[in-house]
């Protein structure tokens, strides 16, 4: 009943996309996953409903409107009669994204720790890019042989240095956090609508902003042993109960549909949430490696906001697939 009443209310006040298929149910599912006290059970208790409304008002309304209205005032709307699902003018995509990057700290000032994590992610990416460039320069110098300093130098040291530099030069930098979030924010309800080239809808900004609040909610719920702006394995394991039911249903769907990579192997493998979830988080792909599923993730590591954003991206695509070929919960 609450879902039905919220559907009309949410569309009227633009908490929900008017063109989306059953957006109220989707919002309630997200609430069970991403609110600070979410239980992942689908049916919401009072605290989950309260926190969900708070997130929708903060991220899905207030912050999204601030981003859109300021971009509009800055002259970033695209001229013409085309309108998005919310009846608003489209914005210039590249320029709007750059504004959000520059003003991220102000738009999300109510989430000071998220702003810190955003800065940490940017610093890590910048350091990775610098290390890759330095490694490429070192390889170029080594290729010259005598210029690198062969005279009196042990070959084993040379090849050791070469191997280390080559590994760094061929590595990938930490992915840009905002690029991941904008991918998650792609609005499926805009797919069939004529859209100006290089444009962005208000719906995408709304989803983007809400995802930022969702991320902070997850860290608020689990980053506590210790509280250090990253999640360790203990904290990741604590979060498994929240997504257990969804992933259990997803596994049954995938086994039934049978379109995962290594189809025969996955059908034969005893695949459970207990084996799948740690590997999903560790490798951030829908189909983790067979080695991980058999033996578990290697090493003791921590997970940054970039890692968790990539997990959400995988879960979003999995949720879309699950909705297309859902099976009843066991």
Residue, then its C-alpha position, 0 to 999 in steps of 0.5 A: x500500500x505504501x508503495x502504491x501511495x508513494x508512486x503517485x507522490x514520487x512522480x508528482x514531486x519528481x522523486x521518481x522518473x515519470x517514464x520509468x517502469x514501476x520506479x516506486x518498487x525500484x526505490x524501495x528495493x534500493x532502500x533495503x540495500x543502501x540505507x544506513x540500516x537497510x536489511x536487504x529483505x525487500x519489505x521496509x521497516x519504519x527506519x528504512x522508510x525514514x532513511x529512504x525518504x531522507x536520501x531521496x530528499x537530499x540526494x534525489x531532490x535537493x542536490x540534484x536540483x542544485x546541480x541542474x539549476x546552477x548548470x542552467x544558470x551557467x548557460x549549459x542548457x541545450x537550445x531546442x524543444x527536446x525535453x527529458x523524462x522530467x520535462x526539463x531541457x537537456x544539459x551539455x554533458x561534458x561541461x556539466x560533468x566538469x562543473x560537478x567535478x570542480x564543485x563536488x565538495x560544495x554540492x556534497x558538503x553535507x557528506x564531508x567524509x564522502x568529499x574526503x574519499x573523493x579527494x583520496x580517489x583523485x590523489x590515488x589516480x594522479x599518483x598511479x598516472x605519474x608512476x606509469x609515466x615514470x615507468x615508461x620513461x625508465x623503459x625508454x632509457x633502459x632501451x638505450x642500453x649504455x645510457x642506462x648504465x650498463x658499464x659494470x652493472x649486473x645483468x640480473x639487476x638490469x632485468x629485475x629493474x626492467x621487469x618491475x618498470x614494465x609491470x608498472x608501465x602496463x598497469x591500469x591506473x585507479x579508475x576515475x570515481x566520477x566516471x564510474x558514477x556517471x555510468x551507473x547514472x545512465x537513465x534507461x528511461x531515456x533510451x527510446x527518447x530522441x536526445x541531443x548529441x552530447x547531452x545529459x538529462x536531469x534524470x542522470x543527475x538525479x541518479x548520480x546524486x542519489x548514488x553518492x548518498x548511497x555510497x556514503x550510507x554503506x560506509x557509514x554502516x560498515x566502516x567502523x572497525x576501524x573507521x578509516x574511510x576504507x572497508x577491510x575484509x571484516x567489514x565486507x563480510x559484515x555487509x554480506x547479509x544485506x545483499x544475501x537474498x538478492x544474490x541468492x536469487x540472482x544465482x538461481x536466475x543465472x543458473x537457469x538462464x545459463x549465459x554466464x561465461x564458462x557456462x558448463x563450469x558454473x552449472x557444475x560448480x556449487x555456487x553460493x552467496x558465501x563463495x560468490x560475494x567475496x569474489x564479486x567484491x575482490x574482482x568487481x566483475x559479474x563472473x569472478x575467476x574460477x580460482x577465486x570461487x574455489x579458494x577465495x580471494x587472495x591476500x588481505x586488502x582494503x577496499x576504497x570508495x572506487x572499489x565499492x562503486x564498481x561493485x554497485x555498477x556490477x550489481x546494477x547490471x545484474x539487477x536489470x538482468x534479474x528483473x528480466x528473468x526473475x524466479x521466485x525466491x526460494 
